[in-house]
Amino acid sequence: MWSTASLLHAAGRRVYRTGDDEWEALSDGEARLRGLAPETASRSFAFEPVTVTIDEQTNLKRIPAGDDSPVRIFHAPDPQQYAQEMQSCLGKLLGRLGR
């Protein structure tokens, strides 16, 4: 499920709470039709812009960068919340296949 966020991001979808412990990946248009504003979307993960350097001992150092940085790093501040949301989203998306 850890790759789910990148797929949702690439598809232009955000994660919205749609019930008790239920989450769905919706486009902004779908969310508006359901009465959900984009600013109510979950913030359980982000792709943060960074600059990355590696020193002579191969230690990775990431430095926050501006939005124009082409390099992004995935960040989920609360892994349990992220997992709960992705499990719900993925279940709903896969449940629609073949219908």
Backbone atoms as SQL, in Angstrom:
CREATE TABLE atoms (id INTEGER PRIMARY KEY, chain TEXT, resi INTEGER, resn TEXT, atom TEXT, x REAL, y REAL, z REAL);
INSERT INTO atoms VALUES
  (1, 'A', 1, 'MET', 'N', 0.812, -1.201, 0.000),
  (2, 'A', 1, 'MET', 'CA', 0.000, 0.000, 0.000),
  (3, 'A', 1, 'MET', 'C', 0.853, 1.261, 0.000),
  (4, 'A', 2, 'TRP', 'N', 2.137, 1.140, 0.246),
  (5, 'A', 2, 'TRP', 'CA', 2.954, 2.344, 0.316),
  (6, 'A', 2, 'TRP', 'C', 3.083, 3.019, -1.042),
  (7, 'A', 3, 'SER', 'N', 2.852, 2.319, -2.133),
  (8, 'A', 3, 'SER', 'CA', 2.905, 2.965, -3.449),
  (9, 'A', 3, 'SER', 'C', 1.564, 3.578, -3.834),
  (10, 'A', 4, 'THR', 'N', 0.523, 3.327, -3.065),
  (11, 'A', 4, 'THR', 'CA', -0.806, 3.846, -3.390),
  (12, 'A', 4, 'THR', 'C', -0.795, 5.362, -3.485),
  (13, 'A', 5, 'ALA', 'N', -0.117, 6.034, -2.586),
  (14, 'A', 5, 'ALA', 'CA', -0.095, 7.500, -2.586),
  (15, 'A', 5, 'ALA', 'C', 0.453, 8.064, -3.894),
  (16, 'A', 6, 'SER', 'N', 1.521, 7.471, -4.410),
  (17, 'A', 6, 'SER', 'CA', 2.086, 7.987, -5.662),
  (18, 'A', 6, 'SER', 'C', 1.126, 7.776, -6.823),
  (19, 'A', 7, 'LEU', 'N', 0.394, 6.666, -6.816),
  (20, 'A', 7, 'LEU', 'CA', -0.589, 6.421, -7.875),
  (21, 'A', 7, 'LEU', 'C', -1.760, 7.398, -7.769),
  (22, 'A', 8, 'LEU', 'N', -2.234, 7.653, -6.564),
  (23, 'A', 8, 'LEU', 'CA', -3.314, 8.620, -6.374),
  (24, 'A', 8, 'LEU', 'C', -2.871, 10.014, -6.801),
  (25, 'A', 9, 'HIS', 'N', -1.660, 10.373, -6.414),
  (26, 'A', 9, 'HIS', 'CA', -1.114, 11.686, -6.781),
  (27, 'A', 9, 'HIS', 'C', -1.018, 11.826, -8.304),
  (28, 'A', 10, 'ALA', 'N', -0.505, 10.799, -8.960),
  (29, 'A', 10, 'ALA', 'CA', -0.369, 10.838, -10.424),
  (30, 'A', 10, 'ALA', 'C', -1.731, 10.924, -11.110),
  (31, 'A', 11, 'ALA', 'N', -2.760, 10.345, -10.489),
  (32, 'A', 11, 'ALA', 'CA', -4.111, 10.367, -11.059),
  (33, 'A', 11, 'ALA', 'C', -4.866, 11.648, -10.711),
  (34, 'A', 12, 'GLY', 'N', -4.243, 12.540, -9.963),
  (35, 'A', 12, 'GLY', 'CA', -4.893, 13.794, -9.603),
  (36, 'A', 12, 'GLY', 'C', -6.010, 13.622, -8.589),
  (37, 'A', 13, 'ARG', 'N', -5.855, 12.662, -7.699),
  (38, 'A', 13, 'ARG', 'CA', -6.878, 12.408, -6.679),
  (39, 'A', 13, 'ARG', 'C', -6.355, 12.766, -5.301),
  (40, 'A', 14, 'ARG', 'N', -7.287, 13.130, -4.434),
  (41, 'A', 14, 'ARG', 'CA', -6.972, 13.391, -3.031),
  (42, 'A', 14, 'ARG', 'C', -7.795, 12.437, -2.186),
  (43, 'A', 15, 'VAL', 'N', -7.393, 12.283, -0.940),
  (44, 'A', 15, 'VAL', 'CA', -8.066, 11.364, -0.023),
  (45, 'A', 15, 'VAL', 'C', -9.046, 12.155, 0.841),
  (46, 'A', 16, 'TYR', 'N', -10.297, 11.702, 0.840),
  (47, 'A', 16, 'TYR', 'CA', -11.354, 12.353, 1.613),
  (48, 'A', 16, 'TYR', 'C', -12.012, 11.344, 2.537),
  (49, 'A', 17, 'ARG', 'N', -12.376, 11.794, 3.735),
  (50, 'A', 17, 'ARG', 'CA', -13.158, 10.956, 4.650),
  (51, 'A', 17, 'ARG', 'C', -14.587, 10.932, 4.126),
  (52, 'A', 18, 'THR', 'N', -15.127, 9.737, 3.951),
  (53, 'A', 18, 'THR', 'CA', -16.486, 9.598, 3.423),
  (54, 'A', 18, 'THR', 'C', -17.402, 8.855, 4.395),
  (55, 'A', 19, 'GLY', 'N', -16.912, 8.573, 5.580),
  (56, 'A', 19, 'GLY', 'CA', -17.696, 7.887, 6.603),
  (57, 'A', 19, 'GLY', 'C', -16.811, 7.586, 7.788),
  (58, 'A', 20, 'ASP', 'N', -17.388, 6.930, 8.780),
  (59, 'A', 20, 'ASP', 'CA', -16.588, 6.520, 9.938),
  (60, 'A', 20, 'ASP', 'C', -15.532, 5.526, 9.474),
  (61, 'A', 21, 'ASP', 'N', -14.281, 5.877, 9.635),
  (62, 'A', 21, 'ASP', 'CA', -13.162, 5.024, 9.228),
  (63, 'A', 21, 'ASP', 'C', -13.220, 4.636, 7.752),
  (64, 'A', 22, 'GLU', 'N', -13.870, 5.450, 6.929),
  (65, 'A', 22, 'GLU', 'CA', -13.916, 5.211, 5.494),
  (66, 'A', 22, 'GLU', 'C', -13.305, 6.401, 4.775),
  (67, 'A', 23, 'TRP', 'N', -12.476, 6.079, 3.804),
  (68, 'A', 23, 'TRP', 'CA', -11.765, 7.089, 3.029),
  (69, 'A', 23, 'TRP', 'C', -11.868, 6.718, 1.566),
  (70, 'A', 24, 'GLU', 'N', -11.912, 7.733, 0.706),
  (71, 'A', 24, 'GLU', 'CA', -11.939, 7.485, -0.737),
  (72, 'A', 24, 'GLU', 'C', -11.005, 8.452, -1.443),
  (73, 'A', 25, 'ALA', 'N', -10.440, 7.970, -2.536),
  (74, 'A', 25, 'ALA', 'CA', -9.591, 8.797, -3.389),
  (75, 'A', 25, 'ALA', 'C', -10.476, 9.400, -4.472),
  (76, 'A', 26, 'LEU', 'N', -10.661, 10.711, -4.419),
  (77, 'A', 26, 'LEU', 'CA', -11.573, 11.400, -5.329),
  (78, 'A', 26, 'LEU', 'C', -10.858, 12.519, -6.058),
  (79, 'A', 27, 'SER', 'N', -11.296, 12.785, -7.284),
  (80, 'A', 27, 'SER', 'CA', -10.833, 13.988, -7.971),
  (81, 'A', 27, 'SER', 'C', -11.513, 15.175, -7.304),
  (82, 'A', 28, 'ASP', 'N', -11.010, 16.373, -7.536),
  (83, 'A', 28, 'ASP', 'CA', -11.646, 17.561, -6.956),
  (84, 'A', 28, 'ASP', 'C', -13.092, 17.689, -7.430),
  (85, 'A', 29, 'GLY', 'N', -13.357, 17.344, -8.698),
  (86, 'A', 29, 'GLY', 'CA', -14.710, 17.410, -9.232),
  (87, 'A', 29, 'GLY', 'C', -15.652, 16.439, -8.538),
  (88, 'A', 30, 'GLU', 'N', -15.187, 15.196, -8.331),
  (89, 'A', 30, 'GLU', 'CA', -16.005, 14.202, -7.622),
  (90, 'A', 30, 'GLU', 'C', -16.273, 14.647, -6.186),
  (91, 'A', 31, 'ALA', 'N', -15.257, 15.206, -5.561),
  (92, 'A', 31, 'ALA', 'CA', -15.412, 15.665, -4.179),
  (93, 'A', 31, 'ALA', 'C', -16.455, 16.783, -4.099),
  (94, 'A', 32, 'ARG', 'N', -16.378, 17.744, -5.021),
  (95, 'A', 32, 'ARG', 'CA', -17.358, 18.842, -5.023),
  (96, 'A', 32, 'ARG', 'C', -18.775, 18.316, -5.206),
  (97, 'A', 33, 'LEU', 'N', -18.945, 17.324, -6.103),
  (98, 'A', 33, 'LEU', 'CA', -20.276, 16.747, -6.316),
  (99, 'A', 33, 'LEU', 'C', -20.827, 16.106, -5.035),
  (100, 'A', 34, 'ARG', 'N', -19.947, 15.646, -4.170),
  (101, 'A', 34, 'ARG', 'CA', -20.361, 15.039, -2.898),
  (102, 'A', 34, 'ARG', 'C', -20.404, 16.065, -1.768),
  (103, 'A', 35, 'GLY', 'N', -20.154, 17.321, -2.106),
  (104, 'A', 35, 'GLY', 'CA', -20.185, 18.372, -1.095),
  (105, 'A', 35, 'GLY', 'C', -18.933, 18.469, -0.248),
  (106, 'A', 36, 'LEU', 'N', -17.818, 17.958, -0.757),
  (107, 'A', 36, 'LEU', 'CA', -16.550, 17.990, -0.033),
  (108, 'A', 36, 'LEU', 'C', -15.630, 19.031, -0.660),
  (109, 'A', 37, 'ALA', 'N', -15.121, 19.934, 0.143),
  (110, 'A', 37, 'ALA', 'CA', -14.210, 20.968, -0.347),
  (111, 'A', 37, 'ALA', 'C', -12.784, 20.432, -0.377),
  (112, 'A', 38, 'PRO', 'N', -11.981, 20.833, -1.385),
  (113, 'A', 38, 'PRO', 'CA', -10.596, 20.351, -1.462),
  (114, 'A', 38, 'PRO', 'C', -9.785, 20.576, -0.189),
  (115, 'A', 39, 'GLU', 'N', -10.077, 21.658, 0.527),
  (116, 'A', 39, 'GLU', 'CA', -9.301, 21.919, 1.751),
  (117, 'A', 39, 'GLU', 'C', -9.632, 20.938, 2.878),
  (118, 'A', 40, 'THR', 'N', -10.675, 20.116, 2.704),
  (119, 'A', 40, 'THR', 'CA', -10.994, 19.099, 3.711),
  (120, 'A', 40, 'THR', 'C', -10.309, 17.767, 3.415),
  (121, 'A', 41, 'ALA', 'N', -9.554, 17.701, 2.335),
  (122, 'A', 41, 'ALA', 'CA', -8.838, 16.465, 1.995),
  (123, 'A', 41, 'ALA', 'C', -7.829, 16.130, 3.091),
  (124, 'A', 42, 'SER', 'N', -7.557, 14.863, 3.227),
  (125, 'A', 42, 'SER', 'CA', -6.602, 14.391, 4.224),
  (126, 'A', 42, 'SER', 'C', -5.209, 14.948, 3.952),
  (127, 'A', 43, 'ARG', 'N', -4.466, 15.096, 5.000),
  (128, 'A', 43, 'ARG', 'CA', -3.063, 15.514, 4.893),
  (129, 'A', 43, 'ARG', 'C', -2.166, 14.441, 5.526),
  (130, 'A', 44, 'SER', 'N', -2.549, 13.188, 5.335),
  (131, 'A', 44, 'SER', 'CA', -1.800, 12.098, 5.969),
  (132, 'A', 44, 'SER', 'C', -0.489, 11.793, 5.260),
  (133, 'A', 45, 'PHE', 'N', -0.288, 12.380, 4.080),
  (134, 'A', 45, 'PHE', 'CA', 0.988, 12.208, 3.389),
  (135, 'A', 45, 'PHE', 'C', 1.234, 13.420, 2.503),
  (136, 'A', 46, 'ALA', 'N', 2.498, 13.580, 2.140),
  (137, 'A', 46, 'ALA', 'CA', 2.881, 14.666, 1.248),
  (138, 'A', 46, 'ALA', 'C', 4.128, 14.254, 0.482),
  (139, 'A', 47, 'PHE', 'N', 4.328, 14.899, -0.638),
  (140, 'A', 47, 'PHE', 'CA', 5.568, 14.761, -1.393),
  (141, 'A', 47, 'PHE', 'C', 6.291, 16.088, -1.246),
  (142, 'A', 48, 'GLU', 'N', 7.233, 16.122, -0.327),
  (143, 'A', 48, 'GLU', 'CA', 7.891, 17.368, 0.044),
  (144, 'A', 48, 'GLU', 'C', 9.098, 17.647, -0.850),
  (145, 'A', 49, 'PRO', 'N', 9.222, 18.903, -1.323),
  (146, 'A', 49, 'PRO', 'CA', 10.377, 19.258, -2.151),
  (147, 'A', 49, 'PRO', 'C', 11.658, 19.305, -1.317),
  (148, 'A', 50, 'VAL', 'N', 12.706, 18.681, -1.831),
  (149, 'A', 50, 'VAL', 'CA', 13.982, 18.634, -1.120),
  (150, 'A', 50, 'VAL', 'C', 15.148, 18.760, -2.097),
  (151, 'A', 51, 'THR', 'N', 16.282, 19.067, -1.533),
  (152, 'A', 51, 'THR', 'CA', 17.564, 18.936, -2.212),
  (153, 'A', 51, 'THR', 'C', 18.285, 17.816, -1.479),
  (154, 'A', 52, 'VAL', 'N', 18.925, 16.925, -2.211),
  (155, 'A', 52, 'VAL', 'CA', 19.575, 15.774, -1.594),
  (156, 'A', 52, 'VAL', 'C', 21.066, 15.827, -1.889),
  (157, 'A', 53, 'THR', 'N', 21.857, 15.583, -0.853),
  (158, 'A', 53, 'THR', 'CA', 23.308, 15.467, -1.015),
  (159, 'A', 53, 'THR', 'C', 23.768, 14.182, -0.335),
  (160, 'A', 54, 'ILE', 'N', 24.885, 13.662, -0.794),
  (161, 'A', 54, 'ILE', 'CA', 25.487, 12.470, -0.196),
  (162, 'A', 54, 'ILE', 'C', 26.944, 12.807, 0.081),
  (163, 'A', 55, 'ASP', 'N', 27.350, 12.624, 1.335),
  (164, 'A', 55, 'ASP', 'CA', 28.728, 12.961, 1.682),
  (165, 'A', 55, 'ASP', 'C', 29.673, 11.796, 1.373),
  (166, 'A', 56, 'GLU', 'N', 30.944, 11.962, 1.692),
  (167, 'A', 56, 'GLU', 'CA', 31.952, 10.956, 1.365),
  (168, 'A', 56, 'GLU', 'C', 31.733, 9.630, 2.086),
  (169, 'A', 57, 'GLN', 'N', 31.008, 9.660, 3.207),
  (170, 'A', 57, 'GLN', 'CA', 30.701, 8.427, 3.933),
  (171, 'A', 57, 'GLN', 'C', 29.352, 7.848, 3.485),
  (172, 'A', 58, 'THR', 'N', 28.850, 8.332, 2.407),
  (173, 'A', 58, 'THR', 'CA', 27.568, 7.939, 1.784),
  (174, 'A', 58, 'THR', 'C', 26.349, 8.211, 2.672),
  (175, 'A', 59, 'ASN', 'N', 26.468, 9.201, 3.555),
  (176, 'A', 59, 'ASN', 'CA', 25.328, 9.623, 4.357),
  (177, 'A', 59, 'ASN', 'C', 24.444, 10.540, 3.518),
  (178, 'A', 60, 'LEU', 'N', 23.187, 10.246, 3.516),
  (179, 'A', 60, 'LEU', 'CA', 22.220, 11.036, 2.767),
  (180, 'A', 60, 'LEU', 'C', 21.760, 12.207, 3.614),
  (181, 'A', 61, 'LYS', 'N', 21.751, 13.380, 3.029),
  (182, 'A', 61, 'LYS', 'CA', 21.255, 14.559, 3.722),
  (183, 'A', 61, 'LYS', 'C', 20.202, 15.196, 2.838),
  (184, 'A', 62, 'ARG', 'N', 19.022, 15.390, 3.396),
  (185, 'A', 62, 'ARG', 'CA', 17.959, 16.048, 2.645),
  (186, 'A', 62, 'ARG', 'C', 17.690, 17.409, 3.266),
  (187, 'A', 63, 'ILE', 'N', 17.599, 18.397, 2.406),
  (188, 'A', 63, 'ILE', 'CA', 17.402, 19.775, 2.823),
  (189, 'A', 63, 'ILE', 'C', 16.103, 20.264, 2.212),
  (190, 'A', 64, 'PRO', 'N', 15.198, 20.825, 3.020),
  (191, 'A', 64, 'PRO', 'CA', 13.960, 21.345, 2.446),
  (192, 'A', 64, 'PRO', 'C', 14.271, 22.334, 1.319),
  (193, 'A', 65, 'ALA', 'N', 13.476, 22.266, 0.262),
  (194, 'A', 65, 'ALA', 'CA', 13.688, 23.117, -0.909),
  (195, 'A', 65, 'ALA', 'C', 12.380, 23.809, -1.274),
  (196, 'A', 66, 'GLY', 'N', 12.473, 24.703, -2.222),
  (197, 'A', 66, 'GLY', 'CA', 11.287, 25.401, -2.698),
  (198, 'A', 66, 'GLY', 'C', 10.436, 24.520, -3.587),
  (199, 'A', 67, 'ASP', 'N', 9.221, 24.977, -3.851),
  (200, 'A', 67, 'ASP', 'CA', 8.291, 24.196, -4.665),
  (201, 'A', 67, 'ASP', 'C', 8.798, 23.947, -6.080),
  (202, 'A', 68, 'ASP', 'N', 9.784, 24.714, -6.539),
  (203, 'A', 68, 'ASP', 'CA', 10.303, 24.519, -7.885),
  (204, 'A', 68, 'ASP', 'C', 11.314, 23.371, -7.974),
  (205, 'A', 69, 'SER', 'N', 11.631, 22.756, -6.833),
  (206, 'A', 69, 'SER', 'CA', 12.570, 21.635, -6.830),
  (207, 'A', 69, 'SER', 'C', 11.945, 20.432, -7.545),
  (208, 'A', 70, 'PRO', 'N', 12.688, 19.796, -8.457),
  (209, 'A', 70, 'PRO', 'CA', 12.156, 18.610, -9.134),
  (210, 'A', 70, 'PRO', 'C', 12.223, 17.355, -8.271),
  (211, 'A', 71, 'VAL', 'N', 12.901, 17.428, -7.139),
  (212, 'A', 71, 'VAL', 'CA', 13.076, 16.268, -6.270),
  (213, 'A', 71, 'VAL', 'C', 12.077, 16.352, -5.117),
  (214, 'A', 72, 'ARG', 'N', 11.325, 15.271, -4.927),
  (215, 'A', 72, 'ARG', 'CA', 10.330, 15.195, -3.854),
  (216, 'A', 72, 'ARG', 'C', 10.588, 13.947, -3.034),
  (217, 'A', 73, 'ILE', 'N', 10.281, 14.041, -1.756),
  (218, 'A', 73, 'ILE', 'CA', 10.406, 12.879, -0.887),
  (219, 'A', 73, 'ILE', 'C', 9.055, 12.636, -0.217),
  (220, 'A', 74, 'PHE', 'N', 8.672, 11.376, -0.159),
  (221, 'A', 74, 'PHE', 'CA', 7.410, 10.988, 0.453),
  (222, 'A', 74, 'PHE', 'C', 7.527, 11.112, 1.964),
  (223, 'A', 75, 'HIS', 'N', 6.476, 11.650, 2.572),
  (224, 'A', 75, 'HIS', 'CA', 6.458, 11.797, 4.025),
  (225, 'A', 75, 'HIS', 'C', 5.058, 11.513, 4.546),
  (226, 'A', 76, 'ALA', 'N', 4.957, 10.600, 5.506),
  (227, 'A', 76, 'ALA', 'CA', 3.691, 10.291, 6.187),
  (228, 'A', 76, 'ALA', 'C', 3.929, 10.481, 7.681),
  (229, 'A', 77, 'PRO', 'N', 3.468, 11.615, 8.230),
  (230, 'A', 77, 'PRO', 'CA', 3.751, 11.896, 9.640),
  (231, 'A', 77, 'PRO', 'C', 3.164, 10.867, 10.614),
  (232, 'A', 78, 'ASP', 'N', 2.027, 10.288, 10.273),
  (233, 'A', 78, 'ASP', 'CA', 1.386, 9.291, 11.131),
  (234, 'A', 78, 'ASP', 'C', 1.177, 8.023, 10.309),
  (235, 'A', 79, 'PRO', 'N', 2.128, 7.097, 10.333),
  (236, 'A', 79, 'PRO', 'CA', 2.039, 5.897, 9.498),
  (237, 'A', 79, 'PRO', 'C', 0.773, 5.072, 9.716),
  (238, 'A', 80, 'GLN', 'N', 0.260, 5.033, 10.946),
  (239, 'A', 80, 'GLN', 'CA', -0.969, 4.270, 11.193),
  (240, 'A', 80, 'GLN', 'C', -2.169, 4.911, 10.495),
  (241, 'A', 81, 'GLN', 'N', -2.277, 6.227, 10.574),
  (242, 'A', 81, 'GLN', 'CA', -3.376, 6.923, 9.909),
  (243, 'A', 81, 'GLN', 'C', -3.253, 6.762, 8.398),
  (244, 'A', 82, 'TYR', 'N', -2.043, 6.901, 7.899),
  (245, 'A', 82, 'TYR', 'CA', -1.797, 6.727, 6.468),
  (246, 'A', 82, 'TYR', 'C', -2.232, 5.328, 6.020),
  (247, 'A', 83, 'ALA', 'N', -1.831, 4.310, 6.767),
  (248, 'A', 83, 'ALA', 'CA', -2.168, 2.929, 6.405),
  (249, 'A', 83, 'ALA', 'C', -3.679, 2.717, 6.410),
  (250, 'A', 84, 'GLN', 'N', -4.362, 3.264, 7.393),
  (251, 'A', 84, 'GLN', 'CA', -5.818, 3.127, 7.472),
  (252, 'A', 84, 'GLN', 'C', -6.477, 3.771, 6.251),
  (253, 'A', 85, 'GLU', 'N', -6.038, 4.964, 5.895),
  (254, 'A', 85, 'GLU', 'CA', -6.611, 5.657, 4.738),
  (255, 'A', 85, 'GLU', 'C', -6.331, 4.920, 3.439),
  (256, 'A', 86, 'MET', 'N', -5.095, 4.467, 3.249),
  (257, 'A', 86, 'MET', 'CA', -4.745, 3.781, 2.000),
  (258, 'A', 86, 'MET', 'C', -5.470, 2.446, 1.879),
  (259, 'A', 87, 'GLN', 'N', -5.632, 1.740, 2.995),
  (260, 'A', 87, 'GLN', 'CA', -6.355, 0.469, 2.955),
  (261, 'A', 87, 'GLN', 'C', -7.795, 0.710, 2.525),
  (262, 'A', 88, 'SER', 'N', -8.427, 1.734, 3.059),
  (263, 'A', 88, 'SER', 'CA', -9.807, 2.045, 2.699),
  (264, 'A', 88, 'SER', 'C', -9.902, 2.477, 1.234),
  (265, 'A', 89, 'CYS', 'N', -9.024, 3.373, 0.817),
  (266, 'A', 89, 'CYS', 'CA', -9.034, 3.855, -0.580),
  (267, 'A', 89, 'CYS', 'C', -8.792, 2.721, -1.566),
  (268, 'A', 90, 'LEU', 'N', -7.788, 1.920, -1.276),
  (269, 'A', 90, 'LEU', 'CA', -7.449, 0.833, -2.184),
  (270, 'A', 90, 'LEU', 'C', -8.588, -0.185, -2.263),
  (271, 'A', 91, 'GLY', 'N', -9.200, -0.480, -1.139),
  (272, 'A', 91, 'GLY', 'CA', -10.322, -1.402, -1.131),
  (273, 'A', 91, 'GLY', 'C', -11.488, -0.899, -1.976),
  (274, 'A', 92, 'LYS', 'N', -11.766, 0.395, -1.879),
  (275, 'A', 92, 'LYS', 'CA', -12.863, 0.966, -2.675),
  (276, 'A', 92, 'LYS', 'C', -12.509, 0.989, -4.161),
  (277, 'A', 93, 'LEU', 'N', -11.275, 1.357, -4.485),
  (278, 'A', 93, 'LEU', 'CA', -10.866, 1.387, -5.894),
  (279, 'A', 93, 'LEU', 'C', -10.897, -0.009, -6.526),
  (280, 'A', 94, 'LEU', 'N', -10.329, -0.979, -5.822),
  (281, 'A', 94, 'LEU', 'CA', -10.296, -2.342, -6.365),
  (282, 'A', 94, 'LEU', 'C', -11.690, -2.954, -6.403),
  (283, 'A', 95, 'GLY', 'N', -12.544, -2.574, -5.477),
  (284, 'A', 95, 'GLY', 'CA', -13.909, -3.073, -5.447),
  (285, 'A', 95, 'GLY', 'C', -14.737, -2.650, -6.662),
  (286, 'A', 96, 'ARG', 'N', -14.314, -1.561, -7.294),
  (287, 'A', 96, 'ARG', 'CA', -15.026, -1.067, -8.479),
  (288, 'A', 96, 'ARG', 'C', -14.579, -1.739, -9.770),
  (289, 'A', 97, 'LEU', 'N', -13.478, -2.453, -9.748),
  (290, 'A', 97, 'LEU', 'CA', -12.979, -3.104, -10.971),
  (291, 'A', 97, 'LEU', 'C', -13.973, -4.121, -11.470),
  (292, 'A', 98, 'GLY', 'N', -14.196, -4.125, -12.747),
  (293, 'A', 98, 'GLY', 'CA', -15.078, -5.099, -13.363),
  (294, 'A', 98, 'GLY', 'C', -16.556, -4.814, -13.216),
  (295, 'A', 99, 'ARG', 'N', -16.896, -3.666, -12.654),
  (296, 'A', 99, 'ARG', 'CA', -18.315, -3.314, -12.496),
  (297, 'A', 99, 'ARG', 'C', -18.754, -2.390, -13.580);
